Amino acid sequence: MKILIFLLISILFIYSCSKEQPTQQNNVEKYQLVLNDSYWTEVTDTIIVRIKTKNYSYFSELVPTIIDDSITYQNQLNTEGSVLPYIDFGTRTLIGSKTFTGFASFNYQVFKKNIDNKYKFIINEIPKDSVWQKLIRLTGLHFVAIPKINEGSTFEIIYLINGQ
């Protein structure tokens, strides 16, 4: 009986470890589609915004958060003792997302499809070469300020690790 249980656990373990990460694979495919589709253009007038806040509850993991006015900006991101960077919401929109990351640096890209006002916010995690990278995952908030968006625009987050 012990051997049967051991075999069953071993098979389940091997099966679970051999599964591909479908979400990550889908993200790579989505990113490649954006790069290869001439209707998508990169928004080059982006500003990376560093914000330290304790209000993580306002954000959902890998769901775009659009902040288009200073009142929402102050109410949702301002925490005791923090100073928020100035953003001119007359000309800019702040987009952000929450992720769970290890020790890493990040590259950001934003693409726009003018035909239907769709945006893709690419967050590319570049892990530090560390044993801790796989052991410790931290909550991270990622923000870029882009030129003011049109009402009704939609966003999607594409999260990559080392461009893959």
C-alpha positions in Angstrom: 0.0 0.0 0.0 2.8 2.4 0.8 4.4 1.7 -2.5 1.2 2.5 -4.3 0.8 5.8 -2.5 4.4 6.6 -3.2 4.0 5.9 -6.9 0.8 7.9 -7.1 2.4 10.9 -5.4 5.5 10.6 -7.6 3.4 10.6 -10.8 1.4 13.6 -9.6 4.6 15.4 -8.7 6.3 14.7 -12.1 3.1 15.7 -14.0 2.7 19.0 -12.1 6.4 19.9 -12.7 6.3 19.1 -16.3 3.3 21.3 -17.2 4.1 24.4 -19.2 3.0 27.8 -17.9 0.1 28.5 -20.3 -0.3 32.0 -19.1 3.3 32.9 -19.7 3.2 31.2 -23.1 0.1 33.2 -24.0 1.7 36.4 -23.0 4.7 35.8 -25.2 2.4 35.0 -28.1 0.4 38.2 -27.4 3.6 40.3 -27.3 4.7 38.8 -30.6 1.4 39.6 -32.2 1.7 43.2 -31.1 5.2 43.5 -32.4 4.2 42.0 -35.8 1.0 43.9 -36.3 1.5 47.2 -38.1 -1.7 48.7 -36.5 0.0 48.7 -33.1 2.4 51.6 -32.5 4.6 52.1 -29.5 3.8 55.0 -27.3 7.2 56.5 -26.8 6.2 59.5 -24.8 6.0 57.5 -21.5 7.3 58.4 -18.1 8.0 55.8 -15.5 6.5 56.8 -12.2 7.9 55.5 -9.0 5.3 55.4 -6.3 5.7 54.0 -2.8 2.3 53.2 -1.3 0.9 50.8 1.2 -2.5 50.8 -0.4 -2.1 47.5 -2.4 -5.8 46.7 -1.9 -6.8 49.2 -4.6 -5.0 47.1 -7.2 -5.6 43.6 -8.6 -2.8 41.4 -9.9 -2.1 42.0 -13.6 -5.3 44.0 -14.0 -4.7 47.5 -15.5 -5.5 50.4 -13.2 -6.3 53.6 -15.0 -6.0 56.9 -13.0 -7.1 59.9 -14.9 -7.5 62.6 -12.2 -5.6 64.0 -9.2 -8.4 63.3 -6.7 -8.3 59.5 -7.4 -4.5 59.7 -7.5 -4.3 61.3 -4.1 -7.1 59.2 -2.5 -5.9 55.8 -3.7 -2.1 56.1 -3.6 -1.3 58.7 -1.0 -0.4 56.9 2.3 0.8 58.4 5.5 4.3 59.8 5.0 4.5 59.4 1.3 5.0 62.1 -1.3 3.5 61.4 -4.7 5.2 62.6 -7.8 3.5 65.4 -9.6 1.5 64.3 -12.7 -0.4 66.7 -14.9 -3.7 64.9 -15.4 -4.7 67.5 -18.0 -2.2 66.0 -20.4 -1.4 62.6 -18.9 -3.1 59.4 -17.8 -1.4 57.1 -15.2 -1.7 53.3 -15.8 -0.5 50.8 -13.4 -0.6 47.2 -12.3 0.3 45.0 -9.3 2.5 42.0 -9.7 4.2 39.5 -7.4 7.9 39.5 -8.3 11.2 38.5 -6.9 14.4 40.6 -6.9 14.3 42.1 -10.3 14.5 45.2 -12.5 11.8 46.0 -15.1 11.4 47.4 -18.6 8.1 48.9 -19.6 6.5 49.4 -23.0 3.1 50.7 -24.0 1.5 50.0 -27.4 -1.6 51.7 -28.9 -3.9 50.5 -31.6 -5.5 53.7 -32.9 -8.3 52.0 -34.8 -10.1 50.9 -31.6 -8.3 52.8 -28.8 -6.8 49.6 -27.4 -3.6 49.7 -25.3 -1.1 47.0 -24.2 1.0 47.7 -21.2 4.1 45.4 -21.3 5.9 44.7 -18.0 9.1 42.8 -18.6 10.7 41.4 -15.4 14.4 41.0 -15.6 15.3 38.7 -12.6 18.4 39.3 -10.6 20.7 36.3 -10.6 19.9 35.1 -7.1 18.8 32.1 -5.3 16.3 34.4 -3.4 14.6 35.2 -6.7 12.7 31.9 -6.7 12.1 31.8 -3.0 10.8 35.3 -2.2 8.0 37.0 -4.1 7.1 40.6 -3.3 4.2 42.8 -4.2 5.2 45.3 -6.7 3.4 48.2 -8.3 4.3 49.4 -11.8 3.2 52.8 -13.2 3.8 54.7 -16.4 2.3 58.1 -17.3 1.3 58.3 -20.9 -0.3 61.0 -23.0 -4.0 61.5 -22.1 -6.2 58.6 -23.3 -9.6 58.9 -24.9 -12.6 57.9 -23.0 -13.6 54.3 -23.7 -10.0 53.1 -24.2 -9.2 49.6 -23.1 -6.0 48.2 -21.6 -4.4 44.8 -21.3 -1.3 43.9 -19.2 1.2 41.6 -20.8 3.7 40.3 -18.2 6.9 38.8 -19.4 10.0 37.4 -17.7 13.2 38.1 -19.6 11.1 38.9 -22.6 9.6 35.4 -22.6 
